[in-house]
Each structure stands twice: as C-alpha cells, then as structure tokens.
Amino acid sequence: ARKEGADAVSHGATGKGNDQVRFELAAYQLEPGIRVIAPWREWELRGRKDLIDYCRRFRIPVTATAAKPYSTDRNLFHCSHEGGILEDPWAEAPEHIYLMTRNPARAPDRPRYLEIRYQEGNPVAVDGKRMSPARLLAHLNAVAGEHGVGRLDMCEDRYVGMKVRGVYETPGGTVLHAAHRALETLCMDREVLITRDTVVPRYAQLVYNGYWFAPERLALQALVDETQGDVAGTVRVKLHKGSCSAVGRKSDRSLFDPALATFEAEDVFRQNDAEGFIKLNALRLRVRTQRDRKLGRRQAR
C-alpha cells in the first residue's frame, strides 16, 4: 500500500505476540522508511471475540469461532495453536485442534522406516527418491503425521515479556531434526560439534525474536554452514506411535573407525595408554581434594 508517498505494509498480528516483532523488524531492515499498519494495535479490538465478530460482519472466512477461538498458524513447516482452553496450562489440548498429526494412540501398530539422505547437512532424498526441499518436507509431514510424530505442548517466553502456552505440530521437522543430529554424530569432529551446539541457543533466540536479517544471525549462519561440509550420508529412522528415533546411519565421510571402537581383540589401540590419560585428566581434581583436606573442608558429594 502507499500513503503520502511512503511504502506501507499491513499485518494482522496482535500487540502481545512475537509475530508483530518478526514482521516489522524484517520490514524495517529491508525498507527503512516503510510505514507499518497494524489494525489490532490501532482499532478498538480488545480480544479474539471482537475479531471473530468483525470477520462475521464483513463475511471474511476464518476457522475460529466463539466456541473454538484458537489462533492457528500453519505453514509448510509446522502448525501452531494458541488461545481458548490452551490458555490454561493445566488443561490438556483437545484432540480436535490437531491438523497435521494423528493421535498417537490411533496411529498404525506397525512402525514405519524411512531412509533420508543428506548432502552438506541438507536433506535431498527420502527412500532413494530425490525431492525438492518443499516436496521432501510435505512428504515427511504426511508420513510422520500419520504416525502421530511431531506434537509438542510447551510454555514459552515471548519477546515482549510474557509466558504463553503453545501447542505445536512439526511432523516432518521432527524427523529431519532426529536424522540430521544422528548423522552429525557420525561425521562431525567432536569439538566442532560442541562448538556448533554452543551457538544453537543464541541462533534459535535470534530467529525466534525476529532477527533473521540481522548481522549477528548471518555471522552465526556462516559458522553453522562451515560445520556442515562433511555431514553427508543416509540415516534410517523409525516412526512408531508418536515417536521418532534414528536406528541406523552410514556415510563415506564417517569418522567412525570399527578397528578403534571395537571391544573385541585388536592391535590398533593400546589400552594401557588410557591409564596415563586418566591420571592427567584427574590431576586438577586430586590437587583440589588434597588442598581441601589440608584446610579441613568437607568434600563435595
């Protein structure tokens, strides 16, 4: 929209939520002079009931009703539900709100196995069939959702400062996360994996709070991308009654050496070397205990 010569963007997010922050931070960075129009913050709309009445009056089709006043946001990756009875953290989410996942109790009795292939940390094929990212995710959403995989009920902290309860469905994403982590444990150097994991909470926080285009998010993305070069191979996952677990992984970039890892007889690893390794790592602990005993301090339990 244009008004008085200025570009403008409008959204329907509330003044209490995170979406308004995400929309507007991105808009202001991409177009610094943009004008934001947010009806919920500007009009006399005091709650979800007012919005439902407004939509009914102007024949705007929405799924929310006075009896089921849930806020449901759905995209290719997931579906989120808030409002109504979900505002009581003690109340179990009613089954009728779920749109992407079957009740795990009613999921198939036989488990489903999938093989997901990755290249440079990105999923590229399922069960040997290459797919575009969108088709791959849609396929996993359907398969995992049928087995009740991907439900999450949690309380979270909104950026604006309040705790809220949300119920989420992320069937395909749950499968991809489990498979990706399993492959990383096979292909990534231990210290690189630890380093990457230390930035995960910060990265997630930046995305959650709407700083997708911020320089700090881009810097962290460069680090994450650098760690993914050797994350290539295939992971077998098992879906059953709401659970998803990795049960096999293979890769030509694997750092797993059977000759080193075996508990059977081998000539590669000198087990006596472990004694010196352990004593060196215990040195600081022994020194601390000896000091505390001299000072008469009680040892930690």
Salt bridges, closest charged atoms under 4 A:
ASP7 OD1 - ARG2 NH1 2.41
ASP19 OD1 - ARG22 NH1 2.93
GLU24 OE2 - HIS11 NE2 2.69
GLU24 OE2 - ARG41 NH1 2.70
ASP53 OD2 - LYS49 NZ 3.04
ASP53 OD1 - ARG56 NH1 3.11
GLU82 OE1 - ARG158 NH2 2.79
GLU95 OE2 - ARG151 NH2 2.60
ASP109 OD1 - LYS241 NZ 2.91
GLU146 OE2 - ARG102 NH2 2.90
ASP153 OD2 - ARG165 NH2 2.79
ASP157 OD1 - LYS163 NZ 2.91
GLU169 OE2 - HIS81 NE2 2.78
GLU184 OE2 - HIS180 NE2 3.63
GLU184 OE1 - ARG181 NH1 3.93
GLU184 OE2 - ARG196 NH1 2.55
GLU191 OE2 - ARG190 NE 2.85
ASP197 OD1 - ARG181 NH1 2.95
ASP197 OD1 - ARG196 NH2 2.91
ASP230 OD1 - ARG253 NH1 2.96
ASP252 OD1 - ARG253 NE 3.85
ASP273 OD1 - ARG270 NE 3.93
GLU275 OE2 - LYS279 NZ 3.53
ASP292 OD1 - ARG291 NH2 2.83
ASP292 OD1 - ARG297 NH1 3.47
